[in-house]
Structure formats: structure tokens, C-alpha cells
């Protein structure tokens, strides 16, 4: 693609073919009959170009006994001409003689039954089978038929790539016609440079683009804005009191900062404030562990296997290493449009809507799993695959006596070991329609038995705030720890009993600028 010499001279060759009846009468019928290629076997697909066949025949005859081998090397032009004229005749006579003596190697089925040929064919078949299993199955019924997928990665093509690959013939036809018209209008155009076509392929999608000198748009406040407004108000009899009812910036400061960043309350500041006033203690017994699923995947993504089947087993093994007989793996519900879209786009996640498809356990995962976990479609496909894959009975040995709850979209599944068989159940009481894993975790808290010790494993402090707001609906005597790092920093029940007055008396501090600054720990 974009080979200019081929593009230029191919048109010249095409022009010769168009005028072949006038320049070479009778040659057209020969070409239609297959004169451009030669079939040396009975297989219809086994054809090679004439020039390549001639080269292979000459080399075979020169090295074989039937052709006499290489007799001499010479630079004589006359000798070369004699050889060119007589060689085809001599090889024809030799081939005819071998046929009459039944010494020619005829094509038959016995050649395919030789042990080394059978081993070679089996190896080739195994490679094809493994290649199909390690890539996307294009015949799987779960694939979106309206999308174009990369079979190697399972990733859907972007809009530009899909349009280019599906219309490449039309694009080439248009470029050819434009070039012909230009050559017709200008005699010197044929040898002039040809502009490269913009190519969009799966390979080009993997290239990393670097943005240089990129700057975020800032909301600028002008010093003389008030003076200019006063002059305009006097000249046009405008009521300034009415004007001052509206924001003077392109983004209201109640929604954004001066630099254009989103204005939001840093809930982590409250978390850190209460942390200093709390006596920490580790749980002696853990009955249940609630895990933010995608946060957990980011923790273990560095050393996961390359196929989705082995990846599912490794993830389940890591989950079963957590404390507690019951473990709830809670994932976000990926929806679009979402209130989180602006936040995710601010992190530079622009290809998160590219569709992925996982069709089997032998399919290879993306090489950069951290990057793939930024894609909403990939995360949805991965969760759906895990929910189905963990139904296989061979995972029962990994699960042991643990009980695992996994939510996928709105439905929550329970997995347990039933005498060596994996048992999957849908838990109607845990069906949840919330989008964020934070609120889903608190919802699972509300359904736990009383007198339980619970550990929440997550990085987002939103869970802490949501749990505080919903503590009155949680079961009695429920002890909750939030693990935001390598240790257990907070026992939620202690914070409520010791610092409830802090939440009321110091609530006015929400107006303090430090509570309106953005935080790296916010989602």
C-alpha cells in the first residue's frame, strides 16, 4: 500500500491490457484461458505465474540428473542464445522419454501417506487450530455483526479504520481515475510525485501519538472587565444589577475552577481528618470481604497469563486468597452516556468506547492489560466472560469452601462448590441497578447478616462517605473496616460513634477552599 512505483506502472500495464487487441491480436484469448499462470498439478488452486514457473523449471533441470546439470559457465552471448533456443527442446525430449519409461514422478495419493508428509500436515493443521483458538472466533454468535473486529486481538476497529478497510477498493478506484485524468490533461504528470493516501489499518491504530505543546484551555478573568461593563451600561442604559445576576466567566465558578478543572468536593479530606482522630485496630476474624472489582484487577494485572482462560483461573485464585469465607466481587455497571464521562475523558481515555469481543478461553488477551482496562467495552466483555467461564467444574478445586458473589450489569451471581461441581445461582435479593461500584458495595453491606466483621477493599473514599450516609440502614452490630492500602486503616463503626459530632459541627467547612480542590484520589 502506498507503493508509488507499483501504482504508477500498474496503470501503464493496465493501459497495455486495454489495447491488447490492437497491439497483440490473439493474445487476449490466451490470457483468458489462464496464460498468465501455469497449473502443474490437478488442484485448481495450485497455479503459479509463468515467469516464476520458468525460473523454477530451469533451476530444477540445471540441478537434476535429467537435465544434465550445470555443464559450464560462460559469458559468451552466442552460447547463451544457443542455450535459450535449444534448452526447452532438450528438456521436452527428456521429459517425454521419462514418461515413456514410466520413470516420472506422477501425482497420486501415496505421496500424502508418507510418515514425514503426514507429520508435516498434522503439524500444519495443529498450528491452524491453535491459531483459531488463540484469536477471535469470527463465527461466534455473540459477536456484534455490525462491527469489524481484529481477529488477533478481539478489538473492534475504529470508525476511520472500518470505513477505510470496507471502502479500500472504492478509494483506490477514485485515486486511479483521478491520476488518469491528470495524466490526460498534463503530459508530464505520469512521472511527477504521487501523493500518499491516508491509510487507516489495525496496525496504525496501535501506534502511539504524542501531543506536543498541548495546553488546557483556561478561564481567564480580565482586569478591566468591570470598567468596560460600566461604560456599556451608561451608554446603552443597561441595569448592572440585572447583569450581575449572571456569571461573568464562560464557566460558572460554582461548576469549575479558574483553570477550567471540574469543581468538586474532595471527600478524601474528610476521610483523612477523621482518620487522625480514630484509634486503628485490626479485625481478629473476617466473615466477609467486599472488593471493588476493577480496582482489584488493576492490582493484579501485571502478572496475569496471556489467554483469557488462564487469566480467569488466576483471578479466581487471587480472589480466594482474600480473608473471609464469603467474598463479594463488585464491578461498576458500564453505561453510556454517564455522569462519569467527563471525568474519564479528562484522564485522556478517548478509545474507551471501542468494542471488544471475547469468544473463548483460548483467545489471547491484549498485551497491555492496563491500557485495555481503560476501555469500557473491554471491561464489560471481560466481566461477562468471567461470569460464564467460572461455571466450569474444574474451577471448583480453586474455589474450595469459599463462597463468591459476582455482579454483572444488574444481576448478582453466587458461586459455590457442590461436591466438586461449580454451582451458579442468581441472587434476586442482590439485584442492583446502581452504576458505581461504591454504592453497590454499600448495598451489599445492607444485605449482610448481623454481627459480621466485614472488610471493604477499595481505593475510592466515596465508599466511606456513602456508608456514613447509609449507616442507619445497615444490619445491627456490623463491624466494617475499609482497606485503602496495605493495612487496615479505618474501622467505620468507631468513626461514627466517636466523631459523629464532627460531621455536624464542622459541616460548614464544606465552603472552605480546601474542600473544593481536586484530589487525585477522586474518581
URNORBEL-V196842 format. One record per backbone hydrogen bond with DSSP energy under -0.5 kcal/mol. CO is the residue of the C=O (numbers start at 1). NH is the residue of the N-H. Records with the same first field share a line. If there is no record, write none. Layout:
CO = NH / NH
//
This chain:
2 = 4
3 = 7
4 = 8
5 = 9
6 = 10
7 = 11
8 = 12
9 = 13
10 = 14
11 = 15
12 = 16
13 = 17
14 = 18
15 = 19
17 = 20
19 = 22 / 23
20 = 24
24 = 27
26 = 30
27 = 31
28 = 32
29 = 33
30 = 35
31 = 34
34 = 37
36 = 50
38 = 40 / 48
43 = 46
45 = 47
46 = 40 / 41
48 = 38
49 = 53
50 = 54
51 = 55
52 = 56
53 = 57
54 = 58
55 = 59
56 = 60
57 = 61
58 = 62
59 = 63
60 = 64
61 = 69
64 = 69
65 = 68
69 = 71
76 = 80
77 = 81
78 = 82
79 = 83
80 = 84
81 = 85
82 = 86
83 = 87
84 = 88
86 = 90
87 = 91
88 = 92
89 = 93
90 = 94
91 = 95
92 = 96
93 = 97
94 = 98
95 = 99
96 = 100
97 = 101
98 = 103 / 104
99 = 102
104 = 106
106 = 108
108 = 111
109 = 112
110 = 113
111 = 114
114 = 118
115 = 119
116 = 120
117 = 121
118 = 122
119 = 123
120 = 124
121 = 125
122 = 126
123 = 127
124 = 128
125 = 129
126 = 130
127 = 131
128 = 132
129 = 133
130 = 134
132 = 135
134 = 364
136 = 138
137 = 140
140 = 143
143 = 145
144 = 147
147 = 149
148 = 157
149 = 151
150 = 154
151 = 136
154 = 357
155 = 150
158 = 162
159 = 163
160 = 164
161 = 165
162 = 166
163 = 167
165 = 168
167 = 171
168 = 172
169 = 173
170 = 174
171 = 175
172 = 176
173 = 177
174 = 178
175 = 179
176 = 180
177 = 181
178 = 182
179 = 183
180 = 184
181 = 185
182 = 186
186 = 189
189 = 192
197 = 199
199 = 201
201 = 205
202 = 206
203 = 206
204 = 207
209 = 211
210 = 212
218 = 220
220 = 222
222 = 225
224 = 228
225 = 229
226 = 230
227 = 231
228 = 232
229 = 233
230 = 234
231 = 235
232 = 236
233 = 237 / 238
238 = 240
239 = 242 / 243
240 = 244
242 = 245
243 = 246
252 = 255 / 256
255 = 263
257 = 260
258 = 219
261 = 257
262 = 264
265 = 267
266 = 269 / 270
267 = 271
268 = 272
269 = 273
270 = 274
271 = 275
272 = 276
273 = 277
274 = 277
275 = 278
278 = 280
285 = 287
287 = 325 / 326
288 = 455
289 = 291 / 328
290 = 457
291 = 293 / 330
292 = 296
293 = 297
294 = 298
295 = 299
296 = 300
297 = 301
300 = 303
301 = 304
306 = 365
307 = 311
308 = 312
309 = 313
310 = 314
311 = 315
312 = 316
313 = 317
314 = 318
315 = 319
316 = 320
317 = 321
318 = 321
319 = 322
325 = 403
326 = 289
327 = 329 / 405
328 = 291 / 330
329 = 331 / 407
330 = 293
332 = 334
333 = 335
338 = 341
340 = 344
341 = 345
342 = 346
343 = 347
344 = 347 / 349
345 = 348
348 = 350
351 = 354
352 = 376 / 377
355 = 156
357 = 359
360 = 363
361 = 309
363 = 308
367 = 369
368 = 372
369 = 373
371 = 374
372 = 375
374 = 376
375 = 379
376 = 380
377 = 381
378 = 382
379 = 383
380 = 384
381 = 385
382 = 386
383 = 387
384 = 388
385 = 389
386 = 390
388 = 391
389 = 392
392 = 395
393 = 396
395 = 399
396 = 400
399 = 402
403 = 327
404 = 415
405 = 329
406 = 413
408 = 411
410 = 432
411 = 408
412 = 427
413 = 406
414 = 425
415 = 404
416 = 418 / 423
417 = 419
418 = 421
421 = 418
422 = 424
423 = 416
425 = 414 / 427
426 = 428
427 = 430
428 = 431
435 = 333
436 = 440
437 = 441
438 = 442
439 = 443
440 = 444
441 = 445
442 = 446
443 = 447
444 = 447
445 = 448
452 = 454 / 479
453 = 287 / 288
454 = 481
455 = 290 / 457
456 = 458 / 483
457 = 292
460 = 463
461 = 465
462 = 466
463 = 467
464 = 468
465 = 469
466 = 470
468 = 471
470 = 473
471 = 474
475 = 478
476 = 451
477 = 479
478 = 480
479 = 454
480 = 492 / 493
481 = 456 / 483
482 = 484 / 489 / 490
483 = 458
487 = 485 / 489
490 = 482 / 492
491 = 494 / 495
492 = 496
493 = 497
494 = 498
495 = 499
496 = 500
499 = 503
500 = 504
501 = 505
502 = 506
504 = 507
506 = 509
507 = 510
508 = 511
509 = 512
512 = 515
513 = 516 / 517
515 = 266
516 = 264
519 = 522
//
